[in-house]
Amino acid sequence: MKLRNSETGEESTVSCDGVFVSVGRIPATELFAGQVELDGGGYVVAGGDTKTNIPGVFAVGDVRSKTVRQVVTAVSDGAVAVHFAEEYIG
C-alpha cells in the first residue's frame, strides 16, 4: 500500500495483506450540543440501553460514547434503541 502524509507530502510503501479503514474520529454531534449530554470528546452520553439524558431520545452507533466503534456494535445499538423506543412509546 502506498501512503502519503497529508501534512508533509512524504510518501512511503507498506506491505500488508489487508486494510481496515476508519474514517474520522470526530463525532458529528454539534446539532445536539446544549440539548443532550455530550462527553469531553463530543460523543452523546448514553448507556448500553442507548438512553440519553432526555426521555425518548436514544443514541446509537458512532455518536454514542462507548469503547468499541464497529459496524456490528452500531447495528446492535440500533436493535437495542428500537426495543426501548417501542417501550417508551408503548
C-alpha positions in Angstrom: 0.0 0.0 0.0 1.3 3.4 -0.9 0.8 6.1 1.8 1.2 9.9 1.6 1.5 12.1 4.7 -1.1 14.8 4.0 0.9 17.3 6.1 4.5 16.7 4.8 3.8 15.1 1.4 6.2 12.3 2.3 5.4 9.0 0.6 6.0 5.5 1.9 5.1 1.9 1.0 3.8 -0.6 3.5 3.4 -4.3 2.7 0.2 -5.7 4.0 -2.5 -8.4 3.5 -5.5 -6.3 4.4 -6.6 -2.9 5.5 -9.3 -1.7 7.9 -10.4 1.8 7.1 -11.5 4.2 9.9 -12.9 7.4 8.5 -12.9 10.2 11.0 -12.9 10.1 14.8 -14.8 13.4 15.4 -18.4 12.7 16.0 -20.9 14.9 14.1 -22.9 15.8 17.1 -22.8 19.6 17.0 -26.5 19.6 16.2 -27.2 18.2 19.7 -24.9 20.4 21.7 -26.8 22.1 24.5 -29.6 19.6 24.2 -28.4 16.1 25.0 -25.4 15.5 27.3 -22.1 15.2 25.4 -18.8 13.9 26.8 -15.5 15.7 26.6 -14.9 14.2 23.1 -18.2 15.4 21.8 -19.9 11.9 21.9 -23.5 11.6 23.1 -23.6 10.2 26.6 -25.8 7.1 26.6 -25.6 3.8 28.4 -25.8 0.3 26.9 -29.5 0.9 26.8 -28.9 3.8 24.3 -30.9 6.1 26.5 -29.7 9.7 26.8 -30.5 12.3 29.5 -33.7 13.2 27.6 -36.5 10.7 27.9 -37.4 9.2 24.5 -34.1 10.3 22.9 -31.7 7.4 22.1 -28.1 7.5 20.7 -26.7 4.7 18.6 -23.6 4.0 16.5 -20.5 6.1 16.4 -22.1 9.2 18.0 -22.6 7.3 21.3 -19.9 7.4 23.9 -18.6 3.8 24.0 -15.4 1.8 23.9 -15.8 -0.2 20.6 -16.8 1.5 17.4 -17.6 -1.1 14.7 -20.4 -1.7 12.3 -21.5 -4.7 14.4 -21.8 -2.6 17.6 -23.7 0.1 15.7 -26.2 -2.4 14.4 -26.6 -3.8 17.9 -27.2 -0.3 19.3 -30.0 0.2 16.7 -31.7 -3.0 17.8 -31.5 -2.0 21.5 -32.8 1.5 20.7 -35.7 0.2 18.8 -36.7 -2.0 21.8 -36.5 0.9 24.2 -38.2 3.3 21.8 -41.1 0.9 21.4 -41.3 0.6 25.2 -41.2 4.4 25.6 -44.0 4.9 23.0 -45.8 2.0 24.4 
